Amino acid sequence: MQPGIDYIGIITPFFCHDGSGNFLFYQRSGNAKDERGKWDCSGGSLQFGEQLVDAVKRKLKIQYRCDGVIEKQLPATSLVIDIDGVNNHWVAVPFIVKVKPEEVSIGEPEKMTNIRWAKLDNLPTPLHPGAEQILRRFETDFKEYSGK
């Protein structure tokens, strides 16, 4: 049984920013489970018994080898998206996290080929459909951190 496909999955996507209007994205490698080559925010599935904030802190440490300050938890939202031609359904609880750029590095080289800082008006493409939906849905919230 696969979350998101066989049953509704729960994810805690998070968008890291540097306090100067730049957001961090990573490019999914050829070994990623799906949407290879696309740019994505970070996050992961909620583990059994885990609190939402703890999931974000865990994945931040794993994916970028750093700590950060969770500045905002956005409202839970339902994502029904096509991922590699398969309909997926996730409940996403997105977060906005401030990190220090000099502390960020690739923590999962088998899943990430590149990392990139980008302004909201110049995002890397193509974006993962989940990240794209969240950015659109919460556009006003993200603008608070865009430095404009």
N, C-alpha and C positions, 0 to 999 in steps of 0.2 A: 504494500500500500504506500502510495506516494502522496505527501502533503501537497495541496494545491491542485491535484489531479483527481485522486480517489476520494479526498475529503478536503474541506476548507482548511488551508494552512494559516498559521499566524506568524507574521514576520515583524521585525523591528528595524526597518530601514533607517539609516541615519545619514545626514548630510553634514559633513565637516566644513567649517569655514575658518578663516584666519583672523577675523575681526576687521579686515580691510576690504571686504566685498568679494573675496575669492573663495570659491567652493572647490572641494577636492573630489575628483572622480578617478576611477581606475578602469583600465581596459581589461576585459575578460580574455583570458588566454584560450588557446586551443584545447586545454584540459578542463576548462570550466564546464559545469554540468549543463549549461544551456547558453544561448545567445552569445556565442563565442565572437570575439572581436568588438563587441559593443561596449560602450562606456557606461559605467554604473556608479550609483552611490554605494554605500556600504550597508551592511546589515546581515541578518540571518534569521533562521527559524528559531522561535522560542522553544527552549527545551523544557521538558516536564518539570514542574515545580519551580521554574525560574521566574523571577520578577522581571518586568520589562526593562527597567533601568539596568539591571544586572546583565541582561542579554546585550544591551548596547555596549556597556563597559567591557564585557568579555570579547565581543567581536572587534571592538576598536583596538584592543591590545593584540589580538591575533592578526588582524588584517593590516594594521599600520604601525604596530609595535610602539604605541604611544598611549598616553592618557589624554583626557580632554574634560571639558566642563560642559555638561548637558545644560543647554540654555533654554530649550523649549521642547515640550512634548506636544505634537500636533494631534488633533482628534483622530481616533481610529477611523479608517476608511476601508471600504470593500473594493478590491481590485479584481476585475475579471478581465484578463489579458491573454492575448495569444503569445505563447512562448514557443518558438521554433515550430509553429503550426499546430500546437496543442493548446486547447482552451484551459486556462488555469484560473483558480479562484483563491484569493488570499485576503485575509483581514490584515491590513498593515497599520501599525502604530508608529508613525514616523517621528523622528527626533532631529533637532538641530544642535550640533555639538561644536564648540570652539576648541581648536587645537593649535599648537605651536608648530608652524611649518617645518622648522629645523629639527623637530623631534619625529616627524613622519618618515617612514620608509616602508617598502613593500614587505609585508610579513608572510604572504602566501605566494611565493614566486611561481608555484605550480598552477595557480589560478589567476594570477595577475601578470600582465606583460608590462604595463606602464601605469604611472600615476600622473595626474595633471591637475593644476589649479586653473580654474576658469571663472570668469564673470558670468552672471546670469544671462547677460545679453550676448554671450559668445561661448555657448556650451559646446563641448566636443560632440561629434556625431560619428556614427549613429548612437543614440542613447538606448539603453535598455528600456523596454516599454513600461515597466513598473516605475522606474525613476522618472520617466517622462510624465506619466500620469500624476504622480505625487507633486512634481514641480508645478504642473498646470493647476491642479486642484487647490494647492495652497500657495499660489503665486503671491498673494498679499503678504503672507507670513514670511516668505523668503525675501521679499523686497526689504523687509526691516533689517536684513543682514547684508544687503548688497552694497553698502557703502554710499548709497545715493540718497 
